[in-house]
Amino acid sequence: HTRLASVSWAREMCIRDRLNNLRAAFKNAKDQYRWGFQSQLRRNLQTGIANKIIRLCKGHGSLLNAEERKFCANALSKMKKDTDDDYLQSLLDLTARSMSR
């Protein structure tokens, strides 16, 4: 459904759906892998998910209207509390700021 230019809303929905799914996976990693050696697994999962989010936002964020971009930027900012990794927090913040422009 995202390949037809005449159905522009489909691309936007697909981007929002993918971002929402990645956001949920990022948050679930925090809830499922909390202690000991699991924290390393959590960090690995969250790093991979954050990288996918960044690629999605940079590659396709321009397809969203200003209100949708603001919504996504807000969601990314809130995700920072779901990780204790300073690097991931900075990546999410940088991506959120780029989406709010």
matplotlib code that plots the C-alpha trace (Angstrom):
import matplotlib.pyplot as plt

x = [0.0, 2.9, 4.1, 1.3, 1.9, -1.8, -2.4, -0.1, -1.7, -0.7, 3.0, 2.4, 0.4, 3.1, 5.8, 3.7, 2.9, 6.6, 7.7, 5.0, 6.1, 9.7, 8.8, 6.9, 9.9, 12.2, 10.0, 9.5, 13.2, 13.4, 10.6, 11.9, 15.6, 16.2, 18.9, 22.4, 23.6, 20.2, 21.1, 23.7, 21.1, 18.7, 21.3, 22.1, 18.4, 17.7, 20.7, 19.5, 16.0, 17.2, 19.2, 16.2, 14.1, 16.8, 17.0, 13.2, 12.9, 15.8, 14.7, 11.0, 10.2, 9.7, 6.6, 4.8, 3.1, 4.2, 1.8, 2.8, 6.4, 5.8, 4.0, 6.9, 9.4, 7.5, 7.4, 11.1, 11.8, 9.7, 11.6, 14.8, 13.5, 13.3, 17.1, 19.9, 22.4, 23.6, 24.5, 21.1, 19.5, 21.5, 20.6, 16.9, 17.2, 19.0, 16.5, 13.6, 15.0, 15.5, 11.8, 10.6, 12.1]
y = [0.0, 2.4, 2.2, 4.2, 7.9, 8.6, 7.2, 9.5, 8.9, 5.2, 6.1, 8.4, 5.7, 3.1, 5.4, 6.1, 2.4, 1.4, 4.1, 3.0, -0.7, 0.2, 2.4, -0.5, -2.8, -0.3, 0.0, -3.7, -4.3, -2.1, -4.1, -7.6, -7.3, -5.5, -7.3, -8.5, -9.9, -9.0, -5.3, -6.0, -7.7, -4.8, -2.3, -4.3, -4.5, -0.9, 0.2, -1.8, -0.4, 3.2, 2.9, 1.7, 4.6, 7.1, 5.6, 5.7, 9.3, 10.6, 8.7, 9.2, 11.9, 14.4, 12.6, 13.5, 16.9, 19.3, 18.0, 14.4, 15.3, 17.1, 14.1, 11.8, 14.1, 14.1, 10.3, 10.1, 12.6, 10.5, 7.3, 8.7, 7.7, 4.1, 3.7, 4.4, 4.7, 8.3, 7.6, 6.3, 9.2, 11.6, 9.8, 10.0, 13.6, 14.5, 12.6, 14.3, 17.7, 17.0, 15.8, 19.0, 21.3]
z = [0.0, 0.4, -3.3, -4.9, -5.0, -5.4, -1.9, 0.0, 3.4, 3.2, 3.3, 6.3, 8.1, 7.3, 8.8, 11.9, 12.3, 12.0, 14.5, 16.9, 16.6, 17.1, 20.1, 21.7, 21.1, 22.7, 25.8, 26.0, 26.0, 29.1, 30.8, 29.9, 30.4, 33.7, 35.8, 35.6, 32.3, 30.9, 31.0, 28.3, 26.1, 26.7, 25.7, 22.5, 21.6, 22.3, 20.3, 17.2, 17.6, 18.1, 14.9, 13.0, 14.3, 13.3, 9.7, 9.5, 10.7, 8.6, 5.5, 5.6, 8.2, 5.4, 4.3, 7.5, 8.0, 10.7, 13.3, 12.8, 12.9, 16.2, 17.6, 16.6, 18.1, 21.4, 21.4, 20.8, 23.6, 26.0, 25.0, 26.6, 30.0, 28.9, 28.7, 31.1, 28.2, 27.7, 24.1, 23.2, 25.1, 23.0, 19.7, 20.5, 21.5, 18.3, 16.2, 18.1, 17.4, 13.7, 13.5, 15.1, 12.5]

ax = plt.figure().add_subplot(projection="3d")
ax.plot(x, y, z, "-o")
ax.set_aspect("equal")
plt.show()
